[in-house]
């Protein structure tokens, strides 16, 4: 007795598309050549469902402070990157990464963000909670 297996190209393509989408979501990343004006802070994230990681290199001439603003409030210092320094920082789900430029010169960072990359982004005056 012969067993006949029917091949359905539509099912195969749908399965392949679903698999590719799942893999790309897991490895999603964004890259940025970020400039922060003097006396400003850049806010990345806030109220997103997943955690994210920031790999940063300070390619500017002034130090930049990295802080975390959790979903529940408050603010926590994480690191200060001097010119030429690099760091990897992890942020919790719902938290915002705050990148502060306290100097009187423009700051410049190279960023690679992975994890939950569906993040809000914007600028605020320094010190805003």
C-alpha positions in Angstrom: 0.0 0.0 0.0 1.3 3.4 -1.0 1.1 6.5 1.2 0.5 9.7 -0.6 1.7 12.9 1.0 0.4 16.0 -0.6 2.7 19.0 -0.7 1.0 22.3 -0.2 3.2 25.2 -1.3 1.0 27.7 0.4 1.4 26.0 3.8 5.2 25.8 3.3 5.5 29.4 2.4 3.3 30.5 5.3 5.4 28.4 7.7 8.6 29.9 6.3 7.3 33.4 6.5 6.2 32.9 10.1 9.6 31.5 11.0 11.5 34.3 9.3 9.4 36.9 11.1 9.9 35.3 14.5 13.7 35.2 13.9 13.9 38.8 12.8 11.9 40.0 15.8 14.3 38.2 18.1 17.3 39.8 16.5 15.9 43.2 15.9 18.3 46.0 16.5 18.7 49.7 15.7 21.8 51.7 15.2 22.2 55.5 15.8 24.8 58.2 15.5 23.3 60.3 18.2 23.9 64.0 18.9 22.8 65.6 22.2 22.7 69.4 22.4 24.3 71.0 25.5 22.0 70.9 28.6 19.7 68.3 27.1 19.0 64.7 27.7 17.9 62.0 25.2 15.2 59.7 26.4 15.0 56.2 24.9 12.1 53.9 25.8 9.5 54.0 28.5 6.4 51.7 28.9 7.6 49.1 26.4 6.7 45.5 27.3 10.3 44.1 27.0 13.8 44.8 28.2 16.5 46.3 25.9 20.2 46.6 25.8 22.3 49.6 24.7 25.9 49.3 23.5 27.3 52.8 23.4 30.5 54.4 22.4 31.2 58.1 23.2 32.8 59.4 19.9 32.4 63.1 21.0 34.5 65.4 23.1 32.4 65.6 26.3 31.4 63.0 28.9 27.8 61.7 28.7 25.8 60.3 31.8 23.6 57.3 31.4 20.7 56.9 33.9 17.6 54.7 34.2 14.1 55.9 34.9 12.0 52.8 35.9 8.3 52.6 35.1 7.4 53.2 38.7 9.3 56.5 38.9 12.6 57.6 40.3 15.9 57.8 38.6 19.1 55.8 39.0 22.6 56.6 37.8 24.1 53.9 35.6 27.4 55.1 34.1 29.3 58.1 32.8 31.1 57.6 29.5 34.2 59.7 28.9 35.2 60.5 25.4 36.4 57.3 23.7 34.8 55.0 26.2 32.3 52.2 25.5 29.8 50.5 27.7 27.0 47.9 27.5 23.9 48.8 29.6 20.7 46.7 30.1 17.4 48.3 30.9 14.3 46.7 32.4 10.9 46.4 30.7 9.1 49.7 31.0 12.2 51.7 31.8 13.7 54.6 30.0 17.3 55.1 29.3 18.3 58.8 29.9 21.5 60.0 28.2 22.5 63.4 29.7 24.8 66.0 28.3 25.7 68.3 31.2 28.4 70.1 29.2 28.3 73.3 27.1 29.3 71.4 23.9 27.4 69.0 21.7 27.8 65.3 22.7 28.1 62.5 20.1 27.5 58.8 20.7 27.3 55.7 18.5 24.5 53.4 19.8 23.4 49.9 19.0 20.1 48.9 20.7 18.8 45.3 20.9 16.0 43.6 22.6 12.6 45.3 22.5 13.4 48.0 19.9 9.8 49.4 19.7 11.0 52.3 21.8 9.9 55.9 22.1 12.7 58.5 21.6 12.9 62.2 22.3 14.8 65.1 23.9 14.1 66.8 27.3 15.9 69.4 29.4 18.4 67.9 31.8 17.1 66.9 35.2 13.5 66.2 34.1 12.1 63.2 36.1 
